[in-house]
Amino acid sequence: MTTDDLMEILNTARLNNVCIGVSGMLLYTGSEFIQILEGEEEVVEELLDSIKKDPRHRDFRIIEKKKIYKRDYAEWTMGFKRIGKDELRDVPGLNKFFDTDLGGSIDKNKLDLINNLLNHFRNEGKKKNIHDELSLDQEDKFIYFLHSAIRFGVKALALLMMLTVLWCVLDVVVVIYEEILSRPITELGKSEILHVFGSFMIVLIAVEIFINITLYIRNDVIPVKMVVATALMAVARKIIVFDFHDVSAMHVIGTGILVIALGGCYWLLEREFKVHSDT
Ligand SMILES: Cc1cc2nc3c(=O)[nH]c(=O)nc-3n(C[C@H](O)[C@H](O)[C@H](O)COP(=O)(O)O)c2cc1C
């Protein structure tokens, strides 16, 4: 198989797998393919039939079929790795993989070996997908020091933000007292109620900002969706407390455009996220 041959298989597989909701991984040793497929039973069976008939390989065998309740390869429409002896030389439990004859019947030892191999490359792939911009896994001591200092700064910000959230909660109590409780009910107008709503929304935005800050020290999430959601919330907050006597028409139109742009952006991100987690 040349790289082009492999790319052809992968391109078809990935495109088709997204449509039929199949995820998995394909390993190529130079002479053998080892593939794992996850999806609805009938869909996988149908796909297996098609792969079985493909003339680009022969001696097709099903090693194991099992029911699963959670996908192990959910992010991959078809992960791929071409593996060689060198790569497995230092991997405990897998260094003898290339010396094992996988022909004949698949006994427990062979099955364990294949499962270990798949798990190994799944974990390797997951490590690569990790978003760790402030990684402490640095060879350069100076960069390590800078990353540690920034991480410390982010933690300090998170602490200050937590105090700010509590302060904002206190502010809500004070605003409720001043605007509602301390005056006769007949004096309660629209602007007083809007003021109370505004103070609630500020707490929610503060909480969103806190979550945004902590995302920078986690490595399993990409914060862009969260940032867009916070921006959307901040603009929406303005709309809720708009006093149309005070704002110009241009201001309202501009805010509307912003909401549509942020909403569209969030929808696109959500859709992208869904495709990855569904397949
Ligand atoms: C080793 C190997 C693995 C394959 N894996 C997939 C796969 O995961 N999904 C897929 O749609 N096609 C995969 N294919 C390609 C299918 O065999 C087939 O060409 C493709 O599904 C198109 O089938 P069709 O022409 O009947 O529509 C694979 C082919 C080979 C040789």
The ligand as an SDF file (V2000), in Angstrom:
LIG
                    3D

 31 33  0  0  0  0  0  0  0  0999 V2000
   -8.7920   -1.9240    5.4690 C   0  0  0  0  0  0  0  0  0  0  0  0
   -9.9730   -1.1630    5.0050 C   0  0  0  0  0  0  0  0  0  0  0  0
  -10.7440   -0.4560    5.9290 C   0  0  0  0  0  0  0  0  0  0  0  0
  -11.8600    0.2550    5.5200 C   0  0  0  0  0  0  0  0  0  0  0  0
  -12.6110    0.9410    6.4260 N   0  0  0  0  0  0  0  0  0  0  0  0
  -13.7110    1.6090    6.0370 C   0  0  0  0  0  0  0  0  0  0  0  0
  -14.5310    2.2990    6.9670 C   0  0  0  0  0  0  0  0  0  0  0  0
  -14.2690    2.3610    8.1660 O   0  0  0  0  0  0  0  0  0  0  0  0
  -15.6320    2.9420    6.5010 N   0  0  0  0  0  0  0  0  0  0  0  0
  -15.9710    2.9330    5.1710 C   0  0  0  0  0  0  0  0  0  0  0  0
  -16.9750    3.5320    4.8240 O   0  0  0  0  0  0  0  0  0  0  0  0
  -15.1990    2.3040    4.2750 N   0  0  0  0  0  0  0  0  0  0  0  0
  -14.0860    1.6600    4.6630 C   0  0  0  0  0  0  0  0  0  0  0  0
  -13.3150    1.0000    3.7430 N   0  0  0  0  0  0  0  0  0  0  0  0
  -13.7010    1.0990    2.3390 C   0  0  0  0  0  0  0  0  0  0  0  0
  -14.8320    0.1300    2.0270 C   0  0  0  0  0  0  0  0  0  0  0  0
  -14.2970   -1.1470    1.8360 O   0  0  0  0  0  0  0  0  0  0  0  0
  -15.5800    0.5610    0.7620 C   0  0  0  0  0  0  0  0  0  0  0  0
  -14.6700    0.8120   -0.2610 O   0  0  0  0  0  0  0  0  0  0  0  0
  -16.3520    1.8540    1.0240 C   0  0  0  0  0  0  0  0  0  0  0  0
  -17.2000    1.6900    2.1340 O   0  0  0  0  0  0  0  0  0  0  0  0
  -17.1940    2.2320   -0.1870 C   0  0  0  0  0  0  0  0  0  0  0  0
  -18.0970    1.2210   -0.4480 O   0  0  0  0  0  0  0  0  0  0  0  0
  -19.1680    1.3250   -1.6210 P   0  0  0  0  0  0  0  0  0  0  0  0
  -18.3910    1.5600   -2.8850 O   0  0  0  0  0  0  0  0  0  0  0  0
  -19.8720    0.0010   -1.5860 O   0  0  0  0  0  0  0  0  0  0  0  0
  -20.0490    2.4740   -1.2730 O   0  0  0  0  0  0  0  0  0  0  0  0
  -12.1970    0.2780    4.1290 C   0  0  0  0  0  0  0  0  0  0  0  0
  -11.4170   -0.4240    3.2240 C   0  0  0  0  0  0  0  0  0  0  0  0
  -10.3010   -1.1250    3.6330 C   0  0  0  0  0  0  0  0  0  0  0  0
   -9.4670   -1.8770    2.6500 C   0  0  0  0  0  0  0  0  0  0  0  0
  1  2  1  0
  2  3  1  0
  2 30  2  0
  3  4  2  0
  4  5  1  0
  4 28  1  0
  5  6  2  0
  6  7  1  0
  6 13  1  0
  7  8  2  0
  7  9  1  0
  9 10  1  0
 10 11  2  0
 10 12  1  0
 12 13  2  0
 13 14  1  0
 14 15  1  0
 14 28  1  0
 15 16  1  0
 16 17  1  0
 16 18  1  0
 18 19  1  0
 18 20  1  0
 20 21  1  0
 20 22  1  0
 22 23  1  0
 23 24  1  0
 24 25  2  0
 24 26  1  0
 24 27  1  0
 28 29  2  0
 29 30  1  0
 30 31  1  0
M  END
$$$$
